[in-house]
Amino acid sequence: MISIICIIGQNRAIGKDNKLIWHIPDDLKHFKKITFGHPVIMGRKTFESIGKPLPDRLNIVITRDKNYEAEGCYICHSLDEALEYAESTLSPFAYPAFMAGEGGVKPRISAPHEIFIIGGGEIYRQAIPLADKLYLTIVEDSPEDADTFFPDYSEFKNIINEESREYNGLRYKFAELTR
């Protein structure tokens, strides 16, 4: 299963100057809980904004640069290549190698085989037609100065779960959606 996880505004804003617009501690905990033990696919800029591989996950970075290296990450040059590699790690036969390599990641064997797309904007645009599920944190805010936006997700009409929250006066909700 291919899932996308992102924090977005009501206008689908996600970032400015290669940084997230919102820093909500509960959202970071939610992100960690949902993606823990799963492969995560991200673009180079997203990886560089994070600054290091995410612990306890197989980190796959997509870049056009054939010479790009990132310690603790597997480098791919297209979304298709990244998905193919991530899927190969989900095979029951790949678990021993998966657990021993890529920073000692231990997948959640009991969980559904889920690959996460974690950004940025261009990778989201490429992945949305392939995604089975969205995990969105939707913030009640529409920053006009954003320079990166989440793609249209109107095809995802089925709400699996929705939970409203508030942080420092900022209202948001966690939503799980499928087509």
C-alpha positions in Angstrom: 0.0 0.0 0.0 1.2 3.5 -0.9 0.4 6.2 1.6 1.1 9.9 1.7 1.5 11.8 4.9 1.6 15.6 5.1 0.6 18.7 7.1 -1.3 21.1 5.0 -3.3 24.4 5.3 -6.9 24.9 4.1 -5.4 26.2 0.9 -3.2 23.1 0.6 0.0 25.1 1.6 2.8 22.9 2.9 6.0 25.0 2.9 8.0 28.1 2.4 11.7 28.3 1.6 12.1 24.5 1.9 10.7 24.5 5.5 7.4 23.4 6.9 5.0 26.3 7.8 3.8 24.8 11.1 5.7 23.1 13.9 3.0 21.3 16.0 4.6 18.9 18.5 1.6 16.6 18.4 1.8 16.4 14.6 5.5 15.3 14.8 4.5 12.6 17.3 1.7 11.5 15.0 4.1 11.4 12.0 6.5 9.3 14.0 3.9 6.9 15.2 2.4 6.4 11.7 5.6 6.0 9.8 7.7 4.1 12.4 9.2 0.9 11.0 8.0 1.6 7.4 9.9 2.8 4.3 9.7 6.5 3.8 10.3 8.1 0.4 11.3 11.8 0.1 12.8 14.2 -2.4 16.4 15.5 -1.9 15.2 18.9 -0.7 13.0 17.3 1.9 15.8 15.1 3.1 18.2 18.1 3.3 15.6 20.1 5.3 15.4 17.3 7.8 19.2 17.0 7.8 19.5 13.3 8.7 17.8 10.0 8.1 14.7 9.5 10.2 15.4 6.8 12.8 13.7 3.4 12.7 12.6 3.8 9.1 14.1 2.9 5.7 15.0 6.3 4.2 14.8 6.5 0.4 15.8 9.8 -1.2 14.9 10.7 -4.8 17.3 13.0 -6.7 18.2 13.6 -10.3 21.9 14.0 -9.2 23.5 10.7 -10.2 26.4 11.4 -7.7 24.3 12.3 -4.7 25.1 10.5 -1.5 23.4 10.6 1.9 24.6 8.4 4.7 22.0 6.0 6.0 19.7 6.5 3.0 19.1 4.6 -0.2 19.3 6.9 -3.2 17.0 6.5 -6.2 16.5 8.6 -9.3 12.8 8.3 -9.9 9.6 7.7 -7.9 9.2 4.4 -9.8 12.7 3.2 -8.8 12.1 4.3 -5.1 8.7 2.4 -5.0 10.2 -0.7 -6.5 13.1 -0.7 -4.0 10.7 0.0 -1.1 8.4 -2.8 -2.2 11.3 -5.2 -2.4 12.0 -4.6 1.3 8.5 -5.5 2.2 8.8 -9.1 1.0 9.0 -11.5 3.9 12.2 -12.8 2.4 13.7 -9.3 2.7 13.1 -8.8 6.4 16.4 -10.1 7.6 18.3 -7.8 5.2 16.0 -4.9 6.0 16.5 -5.4 9.7 20.2 -5.7 9.4 20.8 -2.8 6.9 19.8 0.8 6.4 20.5 1.8 10.0 19.1 -1.3 11.7 15.5 -0.6 10.7 13.0 -3.1 12.1 9.7 -3.0 10.2 6.4 -3.6 11.9 5.7 -7.1 10.6 2.2 -7.2 12.0 1.2 -3.9 10.3 0.0 -3.7 6.7 2.8 -3.3 4.2 2.8 0.4 3.8 5.2 2.7 2.0 5.1 6.3 3.0 5.6 9.3 0.7 6.7 12.2 3.0 7.5 15.0 0.6 8.1 17.4 -0.9 5.7 19.1 -3.3 7.0 17.6 -6.5 7.2 14.1 -5.1 3.6 14.5 -3.7 2.4 15.5 -7.2 4.0 12.5 -8.8 2.7 10.1 -6.1 -0.9 11.2 -5.6 -2.2 9.2 -8.6 -0.6 6.1 -7.1 -1.6 6.6 -3.5 -4.1 4.4 -1.7 -4.3 6.4 1.5 -3.7 9.9 2.8 -2.7 10.8 6.3 -3.3 14.6 6.5 -2.9 17.0 9.3 -5.2 19.9 8.1 -4.5 23.2 9.8 -7.2 25.9 9.9 -4.9 28.4 8.3 -4.3 29.5 4.7 -0.9 31.2 4.5 -0.7 33.3 1.4 3.1 33.5 1.4 3.6 29.7 1.0 5.6 28.6 -2.0 4.9 24.9 -1.9 1.4 23.3 -2.1 0.0 19.8 -1.8 -1.7 18.6 -5.0 -5.5 18.3 -5.4 -6.8 15.4 -3.4 -10.5 15.6 -4.1 -10.6 12.0 -5.3 -10.0 10.9 -1.7 -13.6 11.1 -0.5 -13.7 8.3 2.0 -12.9 9.5 5.5 -11.5 6.6 7.6 -10.7 8.7 10.7 -10.8 12.3 11.7 -9.8 13.9 15.0 -9.8 17.6 15.8 -7.2 19.2 18.0 -5.8 22.6 19.0 -2.3 23.9 19.8 -1.6 27.4 21.0 -4.9 28.6 19.5 -4.2 26.9 16.2 -6.9 24.4 15.3 -6.1 21.4 13.2 -7.3 17.9 12.5 -5.8 14.5 11.7 -7.6 12.9 8.8 -7.1 9.5 7.1 -8.6 9.4 3.7 -9.0 6.8 0.9 -10.4 7.1 -2.7 
